[in-house]
């Protein structure tokens, strides 16, 4: 039986209806969600901001690619808990001045509750950095990205 060959290049698609100056109701595949600004910036707070969404995408991608890398390495990482802290230069979004690197630094702390040793988690981290498209996107934009993988035992905090 011949193996199924996956496409190496695909088109990702999104559409959005934008009922206000701040809100975009985005449709991707069969999902719909809002991206919006908080009330204090004239939005309706019906979803995360565009910049929040970018940070959340990095967190989600780290989770997915981290698990794929762990599986390929035969490492039990269990469940992950990921904390993200981002230094964001707002001068661009406030139209004060053009900013070359608005996401100046991002630190992710990835806590794994599986049986992996710290050395194994470090290797998963190295492999994840190689393959995570959002990690590559942030780094190519000039963001200082630090990802720390920790063995949290059974306690996810």
C-alpha positions in Angstrom: 0.0 0.0 0.0 1.4 3.4 -1.0 1.8 5.9 1.7 -0.1 9.2 1.6 2.1 12.1 0.9 1.3 15.3 2.7 1.4 18.6 0.8 4.5 20.6 1.7 3.0 24.0 0.8 -0.5 25.0 1.6 -2.5 28.2 1.6 -3.9 29.4 5.0 -7.1 31.4 4.6 -9.0 33.7 6.9 -11.8 36.1 6.3 -13.2 38.8 8.6 -16.2 41.0 8.9 -15.3 44.2 10.6 -18.4 45.8 12.1 -16.5 48.5 13.9 -13.2 50.3 13.8 -11.7 47.9 16.4 -13.5 44.6 16.0 -12.8 41.9 13.4 -14.9 38.8 13.5 -12.6 36.3 11.9 -13.5 33.0 10.2 -10.9 30.3 9.8 -12.0 26.8 8.7 -15.2 26.2 10.5 -14.3 28.5 13.5 -15.3 32.1 14.2 -13.8 34.4 16.8 -13.5 38.1 17.5 -10.3 40.2 17.7 -11.1 43.5 19.4 -9.7 46.3 21.5 -10.6 46.8 25.2 -13.3 49.3 26.2 -10.7 51.9 27.3 -9.4 52.0 23.7 -12.8 52.3 22.1 -13.4 48.6 21.5 -16.1 46.3 22.8 -13.7 43.9 24.5 -15.3 40.9 22.7 -11.9 39.2 22.1 -8.2 39.6 22.5 -6.4 42.5 20.7 -4.4 41.8 17.6 -1.2 42.0 19.5 -2.6 39.7 22.2 -3.6 37.3 19.5 0.0 37.2 18.1 1.4 36.3 21.5 -1.3 33.7 22.0 -0.4 32.2 18.6 3.2 31.8 19.8 2.0 30.0 23.0 -0.3 27.7 21.0 2.4 26.9 18.4 5.0 26.2 21.2 2.5 23.7 22.7 1.7 21.9 19.4 5.3 21.8 18.0 6.7 21.0 21.4 4.5 17.9 21.7 5.4 16.8 18.2 9.1 17.2 18.9 8.8 15.3 22.2 7.0 12.4 20.5 9.7 12.3 17.8 12.4 12.2 20.5 10.4 9.6 22.6 10.2 12.0 25.5 7.3 12.1 27.9 6.5 15.8 28.5 3.0 15.2 29.8 0.9 18.3 29.8 2.3 21.8 29.4 1.6 25.0 31.2 3.0 28.0 29.3 3.5 31.5 30.7 4.3 34.3 28.3 5.6 37.8 29.1 6.1 40.2 26.3 7.8 43.6 26.2 5.8 45.6 23.6 6.7 49.0 22.3 3.4 50.8 21.8 4.7 53.8 20.0 3.8 52.3 16.6 0.2 51.4 17.5 -0.3 54.9 19.0 1.1 56.4 15.7 3.8 58.2 17.7 6.5 56.8 15.4 7.2 53.8 13.2 8.8 51.0 15.2 11.0 48.4 13.5 10.6 45.8 16.3 7.4 46.3 18.3 7.6 43.0 20.2 11.0 43.7 21.6 11.3 40.7 23.9 9.2 37.6 24.7 9.9 35.1 27.5 8.0 31.8 27.5 8.2 29.6 30.6 7.1 26.1 29.6 6.4 23.8 32.5 6.0 20.1 31.7 4.5 17.6 34.1 5.7 14.4 32.4 8.5 12.1 33.3 11.1 13.9 31.1 14.4 14.9 32.7 15.6 18.5 32.5 18.2 17.4 29.8 15.4 15.9 27.8 13.2 19.0 28.1 16.2 21.1 27.0 16.4 18.9 23.9 12.7 19.3 23.2 13.2 23.0 23.5 16.0 23.0 21.0 14.0 21.0 18.5 10.9 23.1 19.1 12.8 26.2 18.3 13.9 24.6 15.0 10.4 23.9 13.8 7.9 26.3 15.4 6.8 28.7 12.7 5.7 31.4 15.1 9.0 31.3 17.0 10.8 31.8 13.7 8.4 34.6 12.7 9.1 36.5 16.0 12.8 35.9 15.8 13.0 37.0 12.1 11.3 40.2 13.1 14.0 40.9 15.6 12.2 39.9 18.8 14.5 38.7 21.6 12.8 35.3 22.3 13.7 33.3 25.3 12.0 30.0 25.9 12.7 28.2 29.2 11.5 24.6 29.6 11.1 23.3 33.2 10.2 20.0 34.7 7.3 20.8 36.9 6.7 17.3 38.1 3.0 16.7 38.8 2.3 20.3 39.8 1.2 22.5 36.9 1.0 26.1 38.2 
